[in-house]
Amino acid sequence: MNPVQSPQNRTSQRLLRKRSAINAIAMTLSCAAALFGLVFLGWILWTTISKGLVGIDWALFTQSTPPPQESGGLANAFFGSAIMCGLAILMGAPLGIAAGTWLSEYAGARRIGMVVRFVNDILLSAPSIVLGLFVYTLVVAQMGTGFSAIAGAISLAFIVIPVIVRTTDEMLRLVPAQMREAALSLGVPQWKVIVQVLYRGASAGIVTGILLALARISGETAPLLFTSFGNQYWSTDLASPMASVPVVMNQFTASPYESWHTLAWAGALVLTFFVLVLSLLARAILSRNKVRHD
Amino acid sequence: MTSIAVTHTRLVTQARRDASADRKFRTLVVLAAFIVLVSLIGVAFSMLWGGREVLSEQGLGFFFSTEWNPVENRYGALVPIFGTLVTSVIALMIAVPVSFGIAVYLTEVAPVWLRTPVGSAIELLAGIPSIIYGMWGLFVLVPMMTAYVTPWLNDHLGALPFIGELFQGPPIGIGLLTAGFVLSIMVIPFISSVMREVFLTVPVRLKESAYALGATRWEVVWNIVLPYTRSAVIGGVFLGLGRALGETMAVAYVVGNTVRFSASLLEPGTTIAALIANDFAEATDSYRSALLLLGFVLFVVTFFILAIARLMLLRLSRREGVR
């Protein structure tokens, strides 16, 4: 009522102004942080597209990696990557699904289950180069055959396993307990309940896990450097070195040749496109499935 | 009568077959889980085994020596360990505040319709293969560092007392600072997605009580959301640290790959992972042994960091469970 402000009133006014200013600054910084992330996403994608598009042509998919200064493609590397990633999924997915099943259906909240879950989480974030060293000492050094495609596939499988274990475990636990109880009460043996009821209920989630694992390993370079090594030529021999897209990109980027750089960026564009499509696909499957269950 | 007996025996054999199939299935999945458990131990042990040669020759001196001389078979882990820690610390110094900002933006600031697309876009950053970060760093970031950032740092921060030495160096663009910066962009999606998830677990009741008392948005975030989720936020930061420590290809291109100690962040250096990636395939036997031992060091360090991260994250979810 009184137009004359008391000292307390003025202090509180000042305090309010200060708090609002701090709030405004913080909110602006928060927007700036989001912008920071988006700018770098856009920048990296733009670099890949602008530098990679030049190298995209038919020869990229039909010819093998060329010697310096000559034209060629990455056909052998695409083939090698497909073979090794395919093998890694074939080895890793059944193992991962089985281990995830144990975690969700047999271990539950028991201590040993917690331990395995913990170990799996650590493997999930463990440096991939360390897994490469592991497979090197386990396979390459022991077998005496030297670098081989199969060693590369095994090192990728070790990356696949924890991803699939985790998604399988989580997805199976999302299946309502009534489904298990209903099936068990009909006298269906537990393995059949799991395979025919639970896997069907969680199938979208499990497929998502496999897609995410594939997206993750298709760009993996570090573990392949000293397991599958590289190969300049087209090779179908699993016991000998095999080319792969990331390793070829690594070799070409480190070279001084312009033609190799172009090929490396073309490979980068194809790889990024593939990985982003896979992760978007995984997301789409998951969200569509969620809608249907609600 | 007979038909009942026949049915009965058929039921019994059926039950027996089911039971044995159940047992087999159970053995199968237990075995798979066992492989997961064993592989972690196998990873650690295989590298220690591979590094036994250098470990027995040089003993614990390996961990405290700065000399790295493959020609004379003298190996010291201190320089790559130093490089790994420095690049990761730089990465966290940039990534933690930015990730916090992103998480706040996605949970409190952005209009609701914008949250999902922006959140997914940030998460796409995590999907880009690390080698592409490396190529981008080498061909785009390094020239920019050379042309603008390094001279600016030299002029403005290089003259300061105490910290000036960190920012003096040749304008070559590659070095620990560039590597740390690329790493920070790579770990932002991991840290921010953990923070975002845990911020969403804060009970709306708590936040609205604070708003009702007249708190500003920032005060709610700082005084309500952050204390409530503190342990999980620290867990997320450690998760990012674990990623940064072991990141290989992105660092290998921009760190310079020089095994030499220098006080400046602008000088080339190396990290454990980059050193292994560059030299392992062509290394001699004893050099390989040294690199395997380095790999063991990296694994042990990341193991503990990730273990702390998981325990911190578990704390919050356990509290959630109790409620």
Interface residues (C-beta under 8 A of the other chain):
Chain A: R19 S20 I22 N23 A26 M27 L29 S30 C31 A32 A33 A34 F36 G37 L38 F40 L41 W43 I44 L45 T47 T48 K51 L95 G96 A98 A99 T101 W102 L103 E105 Y106 A107 V115 V116 F118 V119 N120 D121 I122 L123 S125 A126 P127 S128 I129 V130 L131 L133 F134 Y136 T137 L138 A141 F147 F158 I161 P162 V165 P189 Q190 W191 K192 I194 A215 S218 G219 E220 T221 A222 L225 F226 F229 P246 M249 N250 T253 A254 H261 A264 W265 A268 L271 T272 V275 L276 S279 R283
Chain B: D18 A19 A21 D22 K24 F25 R26 L28 V29 V30 L31 A32 A33 I35 V36 L37 S39 L40 G42 V43 S46 M47 W49 G50 P97 V98 S99 F100 G101 I102 V104 Y105 L106 E108 V109 A110 V118 S120 A121 I122 L124 L125 G127 I128 P129 S130 I131 I132 Y133 G134 M135 W136 L138 F139 V140 I185 I188 P189 S192 T216 R217 W218 E219 V221 W222 L239 G242 R243 L245 G246 E247 T248 M249 Y253 A273 I276 A277 F280 A281 L291 L292 G295 L298 F299 T302 F303 L306 A307 A309 R310
